[in-house]
Amino acid sequence: MADTDRHVLVVRNLATTFRTERGIVRAVDDVSFDVPTGGKVGLVGESGSGKSVTALSILRLIDDPPCRIERGEVLLEGRDLMKLPERELRRVRGDRVAMVFQEPMTSLNPVMTVGAQIVETIRAHRNESRSQARDRAVHLLRRVGIPAPETRVDAWPHELSGGMRQRVMIAIALSCSPRVLIADEPTTALDVTVQAQVLELLDEVRRESGTATLLISHDLGVVASFTEHVVVMYAGRVMETGPVRDLFHNPGHPYTQALIDGLKALTRPDEQGPFAPRKLPSLPGRAPDRTSLPRGCRFQDRCARVFDACREQEPGMRSIAADHAARCWLVGGESI
Amino acid sequence: MTQPEQAGGPGASTTEAGTAPAGKHRALLQVERLSKLFPVRTSLFGSPRLVQAVDNVSFYIRHAETLGLVGESGCGKTTLGRVVLRLVEPTYGRITFEGRDLTLLSQRQLRPFRRQMQIVFQDPYASLNPRMRVGDIVAEGIRIHDLARGRSGVRDAVARTLESVGIPADAMNRFPHEFSAGERQRIGIARAVAVRPSFLVCDEPVSALDVSVRAQVINLLIDLQQGQRMSYLFISHDLSVVRALCHRVAVMYLGRIVEMGPTERVFAQPRHPYTRALLSAVPVADPDRHRLRIVLEGEPPSPLDPPEGCAFHPRCWKNDHAECMARIPTLTETEPESHHRVACWHPEA
C-alpha cells in the first residue's frame, strides 16, 4: 500500500494529542491513508473528529505545547516530513505542499495587497526578481478566474468578496506548483453558487497541473461529488476508507451508513405528490467525551447494530474489498 | 427606486403574491409590499446612501405551515425575518398578524404579539447569555409574560419546556457552555417555545450544526409544529434542509422574492433561472448521478449598486432581452391557482 511511487502523500499511524485541563485528548489517533499522485481524496468527519488536526499535523503546523505529534510518518514524495528539521520543512511548506483554509476572511494578511502576498510566497521559494514574481502573480490571478487581474493584483483583501478571497488563497497555494494541495473546508464559508465555482476551479487545477488534492469537509455530499477516494473519521479514528462508489453502494461502517442515509433523505431524488414534512433519519446522542473514551468501539453508544464485542474491544480496520476497509466487527474480512 | 409594474393594489386580488386563499386556510401572517432601507455611509464625508435590503416583498403563512426563505448571504433574508417581527422597523409595507396590522401598533401595544412571535437564531454559541443558567434563560419569557404562577409554577413550566425539546429538566441549573452545539440549539428553541408562540422565525437554525445533529433538530421542529400547530418562517441557504421541512418556498435575490410556491412544484419545476442554478449547485448524494450543474458566473451584486432592470440579469444566461435590462419583473402566478409565482421576463419552461 505504502508505495511512494504511486502515492505522493502517505500518512502512517499519525497520532496527535492535546493537553487540556480535563486530561489528554487523542485528537488524531493512529490515522493512516494515502493520496495517489495527481489524485483526489476526501477526508470527511464532523466537528471534533480530528480531520483538521490531521491536516495541520501533516504540515506540522500545530502548537507544541499544548498539542503534540506523538508518532507517525508523513511521506511526501518519499520524504518523511516528521523527521525534517524546521528549516527544511519551511522549504517544503508552500512549495511542494500547500494549504487552503476555510476562512478566506482571516487567512489573508489584511495589511498587504493580494499581489504582495503572492509575490512573498514565490520569492520565499524561488529565486525570482520582484517584477518576475509580480508577472507570475497576475498570471495566477487570471488562472483562478479573477477578473481584471492586472488591477486586482494591487487590491487589498477587504476590497474582495468571500469567493474572490478564496480564489486568491488558491492562487497563493498554487504559486509554486505544489504536488499536494490540502484544502480544509475551502467552500464552507461560501454561498452555494460560489461553492460550485470554487470546487470546479480546484478540480480544473488538479487536472491541468497534476496537483493531488486532499479535500477536508464535514459535508459528505461535497466530498462525494468531488473526490475519488474517501476517508471517514470519527472521534479521532479512521472508521472507513474506500473508493467513493464502493463506499456509497456498500458502506461497511454503520456510521458511514448513517451519513449516507442522512444525505439521501435530504436530497429526496424523485419524490412525487404533495409535500408533507417528513422526519429525517438521525443518529441519537452525540460524539463521545474525548477525555474519557469508552472501552471498545468509539461509535458504540450511537450505533443501531451494537453487540457485545463492540463494548469489549475496539476493532481494527477490516478489509471489505480492494482498497476498501472499515473499523467494524460486522465487516467480515481480515484485519489489516 | 424603480417600482415594478404591479397588477393591482395590495391585497387586490387572490393572484396577488401576498394574499392567502380565504376560508379554512386563512393566513396567520400576511406581509404586503414590505421594504427596508438602511442608510449606509460609503465615505467619511457626504450624505449616506440608502441600501434597499428588503424590496417590496409580499407573502403569507398559513396556520401550522412552514414557509422556507432561501437565498445567498446578503440577499436580505435575515433582515426580512427581523422586519416581520418588528425587531427591525420596516420602512414601508404592512404586516398583518391574526388580523391586526403590526406596523400601526406602538411598542406597548405590540407586547402581547411579542409573546406569539418568537425567533430562533443561527449561532447557538452567541445567542444564549453565557452568564445565565439554562433555567433562567428559558424562564425569562415565562416571567415577562406572566405565564406561570409563583416560583414553583415557573419551575414546572421550564422543566416541561426543556423536556419537550429533549433536554433533561435537571439541565436548568447548568450554564450554556456545558452543552454541545446541538443541545444549545435545543435550549434556544426551548427559550422561544416556552411562551407558547403561534409563529416562529427560524434564522438558519441548523446551519452551525453537524449533519447527524442537524437531523435531530429538524425532527424536533417538525414534532413541535405538529404538536402545537405553530407556523414557521424558516430562513436557510441550504435547499436540501428546506425541502425536508417546508410546505412552501420563497427564493430571494437581492432583496426581492424571485420565485415562490409549493415546495414540490418549485423543486420539480423551477421557473426562475436563479432557482434552477441554486438547485443544480446542491451536491448530489449519489456519486453515479452526475447532474448537469449550472455554474453561475460571478457573484451576487452589491445591494449598494443594484443592476438596472432584473437584478439577476448580469449572471443570467438568457439576459439578451431588452426588458431584462430595463424593467424589474413582477412576481406573477405561473398558472392560475397553482400558487407558484415567478418574477422573470423569460421563465424556464
Contacts between the chains, C-beta under 8 A, distances in Angstrom:
chain1	res1	chain2	res2	distance
A	46	B	210	3.9
A	46	B	211	6.7
A	46	B	212	6.6
A	46	B	213	8.0
A	47	B	181	7.6
A	47	B	210	5.7
A	161	B	299	5.4
A	162	B	73	7.9
A	163	B	299	5.3
A	164	B	299	7.5
A	191	B	72	3.8
A	191	B	73	5.6
A	191	B	237	6.6
A	191	B	299	7.7
A	191	B	300	7.3
A	192	B	72	6.8
A	192	B	237	6.4
A	192	B	238	7.9
A	192	B	239	7.4
A	192	B	278	6.1
A	192	B	281	4.5
A	192	B	282	6.8
A	193	B	72	6.5
A	193	B	277	6.0
A	193	B	278	6.5
A	193	B	281	5.3
A	193	B	295	7.8
A	193	B	296	4.7
A	193	B	299	7.8
A	194	B	72	7.8
A	194	B	299	5.9
A	195	B	281	6.7
A	196	B	280	8.0
A	196	B	281	4.3
A	196	B	293	6.2
A	196	B	295	5.1
A	196	B	296	7.7
A	197	B	295	5.7
A	197	B	296	7.5
A	200	B	295	5.6
A	218	B	210	6.4
A	218	B	211	6.8
A	219	B	211	7.4
A	219	B	283	7.0
A	220	B	211	7.3
A	221	B	282	7.5
A	221	B	283	3.4
A	221	B	284	6.9
A	221	B	285	6.2
A	222	B	283	5.2
A	224	B	283	6.7
A	224	B	284	7.4
A	224	B	285	7.0
A	224	B	286	7.6
A	224	B	287	4.8
A	225	B	283	4.5
A	225	B	284	6.1
A	225	B	287	7.1
A	244	B	287	4.8
A	245	B	287	5.5
A	245	B	288	6.8
A	248	B	285	7.9
A	248	B	286	6.5
A	248	B	287	5.5
A	248	B	288	7.9
A	258	B	212	6.6
A	259	B	211	6.4
A	259	B	212	7.4
A	260	B	285	7.0
A	262	B	211	5.4
A	262	B	212	6.7
A	262	B	214	7.9
A	262	B	215	5.6
A	263	B	211	7.6
A	263	B	285	4.3
A	264	B	285	4.7
A	264	B	286	7.8
A	265	B	215	7.6
A	265	B	244	7.0
A	266	B	240	3.9
A	266	B	241	6.7
A	266	B	243	7.1
A	266	B	244	5.8
A	266	B	285	7.6
A	267	B	240	5.7
A	267	B	243	8.0
A	267	B	282	7.2
A	267	B	284	6.4
A	267	B	285	4.6
A	268	B	243	6.3
A	268	B	244	7.3
A	269	B	285	7.8
A	269	B	286	7.9
A	269	B	289	7.8
A	271	B	264	7.3
A	272	B	264	7.8
A	273	B	264	7.0
A	274	B	262	7.2
A	274	B	264	6.1
A	275	B	246	7.9
A	275	B	247	5.8
A	275	B	262	6.4
A	275	B	263	4.4
A	275	B	264	4.7
A	277	B	66	6.9
A	277	B	222	4.8
A	277	B	225	7.3
A	277	B	244	7.0
A	277	B	245	5.4
A	277	B	246	7.6
A	277	B	247	7.3
A	278	B	222	7.8
A	278	B	244	6.8
A	279	B	218	7.8
A	279	B	219	4.6
A	279	B	222	5.7
A	279	B	223	7.9
A	280	B	215	4.0
A	280	B	218	5.7
A	280	B	219	6.1
A	280	B	244	5.9
A	281	B	215	6.5
A	282	B	212	6.5
A	282	B	213	8.0
A	282	B	215	3.5
A	282	B	216	4.7
A	282	B	219	5.9
A	283	B	212	4.0
A	283	B	213	8.0
A	283	B	215	7.5
A	283	B	216	7.7
A	284	B	216	7.8
A	286	B	180	5.2
A	286	B	182	6.5
A	286	B	183	7.7
A	286	B	213	6.9
A	302	B	212	7.8
